[in-house]
Amino acid sequence: MLFDPISCGPLRFANRIVMAPMTRCRCDHRDAVPNDMVVEYYRQRAGAGMILSEGVPVSDQARGYLGTAALYTEAQAAGWHKVNEAVHAAGGRIFAQIWHCGRISHAKLHVDGSPPAGPSARAAANSKTFIIDNGVPTMADCGTPLPLDAAGIRGVIDDFVRTARLAQQAGFDGVEIHGANGYLFDQFRCPFINDRTDAYGGSLENRYRLLLETVDAVAAEIDPARICVRQSPYGSFNDMQPDPAPLETYPWLARELDKRNIGFLHIYDQDCTWIHDGAHPLMPALRAAYRGNIIACGGFKREQAEGILARGHADLVAIGKPFISNPDLVARLAQNAELNRWDADTFYAGGEKGYIDYPALAG
Ligand SMILES: Cc1cc2nc3c(=O)[nH]c(=O)nc-3n(C[C@H](O)[C@H](O)[C@H](O)COP(=O)(O)O)c2cc1C
């Protein structure tokens, strides 16, 4: 099944293997335009049934790391257009992962020097971001966020809509709204971080209001069948505390996405544990709540990927790190061929090394 094509609404994917979204920091921070190296990187990986791009910030304020490719200017859209043409010419499909880092950011990353935005004025402890200080790239503690006011919230939604429009102009097949991993939407969801007393804090409905208003606004721009939402249940990355009621929270969101006919729900297990346990109740609960396509991610090898598809708990499986070091990962998995090992030192290092120089199988 893993290597069989699948039709998801208007889209047909050559197989059920998704390249997970991965930030690689290969762009010039000043314009955040995908360059020729980025085109080549994605072209090499077009054998994936579906590529989810690296997180692309929706505004200057949304940026949280130096050198990420973005999607809020015409020049950035033109750069992504070249990427998408290359992926399509090689038979692949690609969605843009659209992203607001929220409090995982720093004033030095923003053109106007403004502090990060967040649900509340709580800085992320023990979390680093990647900035440029006096011309020198360096890791730094995240800044203290300024809570978004009503105009700021409207502005965030508008930014996602503009990026969705640019994504279509750039030829992406769809968008994934990044609701996972402790970034802006996850910060709003988290009751330990979100201390707001307005309509965006308190109840589950209120804490998911910003995400769902964004989904609705994006769905007015793009066919909902081409929208994906990513979540990371039980996650603790970026100073998050795991959700206190995951079996209530995530199925609730899944039902809301189902009502909106959103095409894809992407579930990432940061610990690579419960998602592989067929007896764990969350994936079946999501399946019961949501009729769209479920993507599962977190430590999947061929055998586990086949397992979760056979259990019926997911329709597609996203794989991350092995795609960094194996541009032809799908062919290798199909042949049970040996995989190249990834070098974590070059994940964000800039330059071609560890980016576009991993070898494909001969022939
Ligand atoms: C270098 C690197 C960059 C990543 N960047 C992102 C990102 O931009 N957005 C996101 O949602 N997840 C990001 N992730 C998480 C991956 O999408 C994926 O969930 C994770 O690597 C687990 O999958 P794996 O075990 O197959 O690697 C990143 C992971 C890595 C290793």
Ligand as a Chemical Component Dictionary entry (heavy atoms), coordinates in Angstrom:
data_LIG
# 
_chem_comp.id                   LIG 
_chem_comp.type                 NON-POLYMER 
_chem_comp.pdbx_formal_charge   0 
_chem_comp.three_letter_code    LIG 
# 
loop_
_chem_comp_atom.comp_id 
_chem_comp_atom.atom_id 
_chem_comp_atom.alt_atom_id 
_chem_comp_atom.type_symbol 
_chem_comp_atom.charge 
_chem_comp_atom.model_Cartn_x 
_chem_comp_atom.model_Cartn_y 
_chem_comp_atom.model_Cartn_z 
_chem_comp_atom.pdbx_ordinal 
LIG C1  C1  C 0 16.255 19.641 10.345 1  
LIG C2  C2  C 0 14.806 19.567 10.746 2  
LIG C3  C3  C 0 13.990 20.644 10.501 3  
LIG C4  C4  C 0 12.626 20.575 10.831 4  
LIG N1  N1  N 0 11.815 21.649 10.520 5  
LIG C5  C5  C 0 10.477 21.537 10.692 6  
LIG C6  C6  C 0 9.594  22.553 10.196 7  
LIG O1  O1  O 0 10.002 23.541 9.555  8  
LIG N2  N2  N 0 8.278  22.386 10.416 9  
LIG C7  C7  C 0 7.768  21.300 11.096 10 
LIG O2  O2  O 0 6.560  21.200 11.285 11 
LIG N3  N3  N 0 8.588  20.315 11.541 12 
LIG C8  C8  C 0 9.904  20.397 11.333 13 
LIG N4  N4  N 0 10.719 19.347 11.704 14 
LIG C9  C9  C 0 10.121 18.088 12.211 15 
LIG C10 C10 C 0 9.907  17.103 11.035 16 
LIG O3  O3  O 0 8.864  17.572 10.193 17 
LIG C11 C11 C 0 9.535  15.697 11.506 18 
LIG O4  O4  O 0 8.315  15.792 12.196 19 
LIG C12 C12 C 0 10.573 15.063 12.420 20 
LIG O5  O5  O 0 11.854 15.102 11.810 21 
LIG C13 C13 C 0 10.206 13.611 12.750 22 
LIG O6  O6  O 0 10.203 12.800 11.615 23 
LIG P1  P1  P 0 11.407 11.730 11.397 24 
LIG O7  O7  O 0 11.500 10.926 12.665 25 
LIG O8  O8  O 0 10.986 10.946 10.213 26 
LIG O9  O9  O 0 12.648 12.564 11.180 27 
LIG C14 C14 C 0 12.093 19.409 11.421 28 
LIG C15 C15 C 0 12.939 18.329 11.676 29 
LIG C16 C16 C 0 14.273 18.385 11.323 30 
LIG C17 C17 C 0 15.145 17.183 11.569 31 
# 
loop_
_chem_comp_bond.comp_id 
_chem_comp_bond.atom_id_1 
_chem_comp_bond.atom_id_2 
_chem_comp_bond.value_order 
_chem_comp_bond.pdbx_ordinal 
LIG C1  C2  SING 1  
LIG C2  C3  SING 2  
LIG C2  C16 DOUB 3  
LIG C3  C4  DOUB 4  
LIG C4  N1  SING 5  
LIG C4  C14 SING 6  
LIG N1  C5  DOUB 7  
LIG C5  C6  SING 8  
LIG C5  C8  SING 9  
LIG C6  O1  DOUB 10 
LIG C6  N2  SING 11 
LIG N2  C7  SING 12 
LIG C7  O2  DOUB 13 
LIG C7  N3  SING 14 
LIG N3  C8  DOUB 15 
LIG C8  N4  SING 16 
LIG N4  C9  SING 17 
LIG N4  C14 SING 18 
LIG C9  C10 SING 19 
LIG C10 O3  SING 20 
LIG C10 C11 SING 21 
LIG C11 O4  SING 22 
LIG C11 C12 SING 23 
LIG C12 O5  SING 24 
LIG C12 C13 SING 25 
LIG C13 O6  SING 26 
LIG O6  P1  SING 27 
LIG P1  O7  DOUB 28 
LIG P1  O8  SING 29 
LIG P1  O9  SING 30 
LIG C14 C15 DOUB 31 
LIG C15 C16 SING 32 
LIG C16 C17 SING 33 
# 
